[in-house]
Amino acid sequence: MQGKQKIILISGLAGGISEIIWLFLWSLSSDLHLSKLAHQVTMSVFPFIKDHSFSILLGLLIHLVLSLFISFIFVNRFWNPYLSSRGKLL
């Protein structure tokens, strides 16, 4: 795996997992459970999946994939141009 791919993978997963942890901690003090939130993420992407047992896991997976996508955009659109203007490129 190349350096650029490692940065995208590590930063995307770190951001996605930290957000899941933050939402879990927030859900401990509110009426909304994390499982309900993950199910709603699944329903927003796949509305035909209603009460399947895997919808919570799929919601978490969708969240992590979106985090990787955001990381990909950030690295290619901002980070690499920033480094290339200083003489380094991943």
N, C-alpha and C positions, 0 to 999 in steps of 0.2 A: 504494500500500500504506500502510495506516495505521500509526501508531507502535506500537500493541499487536501487530499482525501482524509487524512488523519485529523486535520484541524476541523474539517466539516463534520466528521463523525463525532469527535469528542465534544466539540462545542454544541452541536445540535442535541446530542443525548444528555449532556450536562444541563443544558437549559430546559429541556423537556422534563427530565427527571426532577430537577429542582422545583419546577412549577407544580408537578404532581405532588411533591412533598409539601409545598406551601399550601396547596388546595386541601390536602389531607388535614394539615394542622388547622386550617381555617374551618373545615367542616366539623371539627371536634367541638367548636364553640357556636355552631349554628344549627339550624333545622335541616339544612340540605346535606345529604350524605354524598360522599365521593362516588359511590356506586351509581347513584341517580344522575350525577353530573356526567359520568362516563357514558351512561346509557343515552343521555341527551346528545352527547357528541356523536354517537353512532347514529341516532335518529336523524340528526341534521345532515349527515352524509348519505346514509342509506335508510330512507324513511320506510321502506318495506320490511325492515327488520324490526319487529315490534317487541315481543317478549321472549327472545331467545336467550339462552343461558350464556352464550358467548358474547353478547352485546357489550358487556362491561369491559371484557378483555379487548374487544375490537375497538372500543372507544379510547382505551389507553394506547393501543397501537396506532390509531389514527392521529392521536395527539403527538406521539413521538415522530411519526412520519412528517407531520407538519412542522415540527421543530427542526428536523433535518433539512427540510425544504427552506425554511427561513435561514438556517445556517449556510446553506449552499448559496442563497442569494446574497447574504451579507459578505461572505468570503470573496465571491466573484465580483460583486459590484463595488464593494468598499475596501475590503482589507487588502486584496492584491493590488489595486491601483495605489493605495496608500504606501504599500511597501515598494512598489516599482518606482514611485517618485523619489524614493530614498536609496535606490540602487539595489534593493533586494527583491527577489520574487520567489514565491514558493514553487 
